[in-house]
Amino acid sequence: MKKRKKCLKSTVSLNVRADATTDSERVGSFSPGQEVIITGQVNNGWYRVDYLGRVAYVHGNYLSDQR
């Protein structure tokens, strides 16, 4: 896993998952335009994020570094 910590923005209403797969439990969501703190990158375009103080995962297709 590549380690990095940066802030991106959600481009849609983005599901937050317990693991880096769409089959894993949905633990919450980010609103469009909401800042997402990236704490790492995992397989197949998924990112590890800080979600309410816990480790969770989102797919990178729905994130942007545009301000």
C-alpha angles and dihedrals in degrees: 000000000000113000120222138136120210140135122248132169129244112241094197140013093297125204115226114214135202090228136018097271136081088235093063125095117286106234099178144309145253120229121235108280094016117138115250120199109220114208098173148343124246135177129319099009097309122137130205110230141182106247114180090328097311134099113258139150139241133178116254095223088080099049131088135188090207113121 
